[in-house]
Amino acid sequence: MTQQTYVELNNGVKIPQFGLGVFLVDGDDNTENAVIEALKLGYRHIDTAHAYFNERGVGKAIKKSGIPREEIFVTSKLWPFEFGEGITYKAVEEMLKRLQLEYIDMVLLHHPMKDYVGAWKDLEKLNRDGKVKAIGISNFDKDFERLDKLLKNATIYPAVCQSECHPYQTQQKLRDALAPYKTLIEAYYPIGHGDKTLIDESIFTKLAQKYNKTNVQIILRWHIQYGNIVIPKSSNPIHIKENYDIFDFELTPEEMEEIKKLDAAKYYFLVPFEKYEEIMDSYNEKIANY
Ligand SMILES: NC(=O)c1ccc[n+]([C@@H]2O[C@H](COP(=O)([O-])OP(=O)(O)OC[C@H]3O[C@@H](n4cnc5c(N)ncnc54)[C@H](OP(=O)(O)O)[C@@H]3O)[C@@H](O)[C@H]2O)c1
């Protein structure tokens, strides 16, 4: 397996372009196992969140791995009840304790809700204080007015916007809106949350045969060449290995173009925006208690 690629964020920090997402990895112990497995294979980027209930497992795996801290890029996210000036600063200090880390590589605002502008001011302070190396946002493709408001109030522009992105949803509008700020797209649901219809598209089967890869590997390779940061989730050691093995081949420009034709602006995450805040709030107590 060849080495994975790195990209530079808008503040000069380098991030491994590929990482392990741990959403829905059940509990700290399973997360610890998945992260250890990934780190052994060469993964150096882990994406978690307070709302995934497994930051402690990520922290334990990093400690156990013996890999120098500076070689691993850790991202976590804050839930909206943790947003606000003064509140967010403390919430990140709590996050550092759960992860057993002195600093976090990147913290994201998980959703464009509540006092995200106040939260952003605290993230800027945390960044200046060196407790967080890069700061970013997530799911702001749901409301461009909120994105504008954040950008207008920012003194540090988001390093990434983590959003649903896959060959059925290339996030072109978001990409265009963020280009002036050099904010990168970090793709969640990169293989459509495991959707067979996407994975089994004939173009991926054809290219998988040509390159002696799996359909999922072709999709992940597409993300890399498209310029996305990509964080597929798996707790299955076979998939963890397979997903990382995408750095020894290259799709041609024509193949990239052909895949682009699948874009249908389709979302798998379909919570209606009017109900968004109510639904997100229903998780508050459980998250606060983790
Ligand atoms: N910011 C946000 O609001 C947000 C929302 C969703 C996700 N995320 C982040 O993005 C990450 C990825 O998203 P996701 O986990 O929802 O979706 P995903 O990575 O597109 O798909 C994960 C699903 O695909 C399966 N899978 C993984 N590798 C496979 C392979 N090689 N062959 C066949 N199936 C495979 C996994 O099952 P196995 O475990 O069995 O392999 C799992 O069911 C998350 O873990 C999280 O870090 C962020």
The ligand as a Gaussian input file, in Angstrom:
#p B3LYP/6-31G(d) Opt

LIG

0 1
 N      -21.022000      16.153000      10.214000
 C      -22.053000      15.362000      10.167000
 O      -23.210000      15.765000      10.428000
 C      -21.849000      13.927000       9.788000
 C      -22.949000      13.126000       9.458000
 C      -22.699000      11.809000       9.101000
 C      -21.405000      11.318000       9.078000
 N      -20.364000      12.114000       9.423000
 C      -18.958000      11.616000       9.422000
 O      -18.716000      10.961000       8.181000
 C      -18.319000       9.615000       8.418000
 C      -18.787000       8.736000       7.288000
 O      -20.200000       8.759000       7.149000
 P      -21.116000       7.488000       7.379000
 O      -20.434000       6.598000       8.303000
 O      -22.423000       7.876000       7.864000
 O      -21.283000       6.922000       5.902000
 P      -20.314000       6.160000       4.878000
 O      -18.910000       6.220000       5.325000
 O      -20.690000       6.669000       3.536000
 O      -20.847000       4.658000       4.950000
 C      -20.652000       3.861000       6.072000
 C      -21.351000       2.536000       5.820000
 O      -20.718000       1.853000       4.748000
 C      -20.225000       0.576000       5.186000
 N      -18.912000       0.365000       4.570000
 C      -17.726000       0.963000       4.858000
 N      -16.749000       0.522000       4.075000
 C      -17.304000      -0.394000       3.243000
 C      -16.806000      -1.204000       2.214000
 N      -15.524000      -1.157000       1.868000
 N      -17.665000      -2.027000       1.560000
 C      -18.977000      -2.058000       1.886000
 N      -19.516000      -1.315000       2.877000
 C      -18.688000      -0.487000       3.547000
 C      -20.138000       0.677000       6.703000
 O      -20.354000      -0.589000       7.300000
 P      -19.175000      -1.377000       8.115000
 O      -18.926000      -0.620000       9.393000
 O      -19.802000      -2.699000       8.347000
 O      -17.982000      -1.446000       7.218000
 C      -21.306000       1.624000       7.021000
 O      -22.519000       0.907000       7.050000
 C      -18.937000       9.304000       9.777000
 O      -18.385000       8.180000      10.417000
 C      -18.684000      10.592000      10.504000
 O      -17.345000      10.669000      10.963000
 C      -20.571000      13.415000       9.763000

